[in-house]
Amino acid sequence: MSATSPTHRAVLAAEAIDALALRPEGIYVDGTFGRGGHSRLILERLGPRGRLIALDRDPQAVEAARQIRDARFSIVHTAFGGLAQALEQQGVARAHGMLFDLGVSSPQIDDPARGFSFRADGPLDMRMDTTQGQSAADWLAAASEAQLREVIGGYGEERFAKQVAAAIAAARRNAPIRTTRELADLVGTAVRTREPGQDPATRTFQALRIFVNRELEEVSLMLPQAVERLAPGGRLAVIAFHSLEDRIVKRFFLSCGRPVLPRDLPLRASEMPQALLTILGKPMRPSAAEVAANPRARSAVLRVAARSAAPFDPSLINRIEPDAWRS
C-alpha cells in the first residue's frame, strides 16, 4: 500500500523523511511499519547498499511488510520497546536514523474486528498484537472500579471518569461488556456534556487502547534504546498524536539535550561534556492541506533530534519518570 493510499496515509511523510537526512548507504529503522508508507519512501532514497529494518507489533502489519520484496528491507515482529533486541537480531550495532510513528494506525481503526473504534460494532479487543495480552473486554471485566476510574481519567483525560467507571461497574453486574457498541452506548449515558465535534466515548476508548497496549511504557522503553543505538550524527524523528506521548518525547529530548554534569565539581566552558542529543528546529505539525485530506493527522507533532558523539550514559534509562506523562 502506498503512502498516499485512500485508506492509509502516512502522516507528515515528506517532513519525516526529510528530517532523517538519509544517506544512500545508511542503515535506518522504521519503528512502526503500519502499512509501509514511511518505509517505502525511505527505500526510494536508499542506495543498493542501504538497509531498512522495520518493526511492528501488529501481525497484520507484519504480514503486509512481508510482501515487500527488497533485499535491503527486513521486518521484525515486536513492539518498539524491543528495539535493541531487534537490531541485535539483525546484526546492526548502530543506525543512521530512526523514525517512530506512535499510536494507532488507520487500518487498525477501520477494521471493526479489532475493536479500536466506537463507530462500528465489533468485539472489544483493542490489542495491537492480537497474539498476546489481555483484551479490553477482559480487562473491563476484571478491573476494580477504582482502577477503571484511574485509567479512564489518567490515560483518557476524561473529566467524567468517575461517572464512566461507575456506569461500567454497574452494567457488568448484569452482563459482561463485550462489544464496542455496548461500551460506547454506556459511556454516552455517563458523560454529561459533549465537546463540540467529539463523541462522548472518544476519551474512554483512547484510555483503554493506551492502557491495554502499554503505549506510554513502550515509548519510555524505546527512547533510551534509540539514543544508545544511533550513530553520531544520526537522526531520531518521532511523530506523536496525543499530548501524553508527546510530553514524554519532549521531556526526553530536553533531558538529553543537556549534558550530564559531575556533581560539586567546577568546570571551565572548554571542559563541559557534550549533550547526547541536539534538538533540530521546532516541532512540526501537518499543513492545513494535509489535515483537510486526512483529518486524523490534525493532532500529529513531529520532533527531531540528532545524536552527538558523546558516549552513551547508562543513567539515561532512568531519566524518564514512570509517570512523566501525568504532569
Secondary structure, DSSP 8 states (H G I E B T S, - for coil): --TB-SS-B-TTHHHHHHHTT--TT-EEEES--TTSHHHHHHHHH--TT-EEEEEES-HHHHHHHTT---TTEEEEES-GGGHHHHHHHTT-S-EEEEEEE-S--HHHHH-GGG---SSS--BS---SSTTSS--HHHHHHHS-HHHHHHHHHHHH--TTHHHHHHHHHHHHTTS---BHHHHHHHHHHH--S--TT--TTHHHHHHHHHHHTTHHHHHHHHHHHHHHHEEEEEEEEEEE-SHHHHHHHHHHHHHHTS----TT----GGG----SEEE-SS-B---HHHHHH-GGGTT-EEEEEEE-SS---GGGGGSS-TTGGG-
